[in-house]
């Protein structure tokens, strides 16, 4: 089992990205649809970002990779899950063979990621989720360059155990793809 945190940029196979990134996102959407042992970590804030920013872009892009198409159909259910079950600490929901794990807001917010190189609150939320889910090796998948320029020394000083388990990767990262291929065997 391995953990994934999907930055919104890693889900949208169109827009102002290189052709290589678009192709990698497309391939990631096929891999994610078929993997058996992946847990995708989210927060209620990230689900809202997916709903307001990712979904409108995906709705304009057809055909979609199977994972993104399934995610688009699952978003209303995820939104209902976060609004109806406020009393639960963490929530899980399955999409085919993947499991979505929605982390408790207070767990995510405990990670300080200010002044390490990320300026957008959405990006900070994604990194906090990765740190909160780092009880095992966690892949934060993104196409945004600024994630690769964060101040790791500062982050590791603040959150040493979690930071060493987080790997920030592009959708076509060979290490990530090896995990998928092993899972598909």
Secondary structure, 3 states (H helix, E strand, C coil): CEEEEECHHHCCCCCCCCHHHHHHHHHHHHHHHHCCCEEEEEEHHHHHHHHHHHHHHHHHCCCCCHHHHHHHHHHHHHHHHHHHCCCCCCEEEEECCEEEEEECHHHHHCCCCCCCCCCCHHHHHHHHHHHHCCCCCEEEECCCHHHHHCCHHHHHHHCHHHHCCEEEECCCCHHHHHHHHHHHC
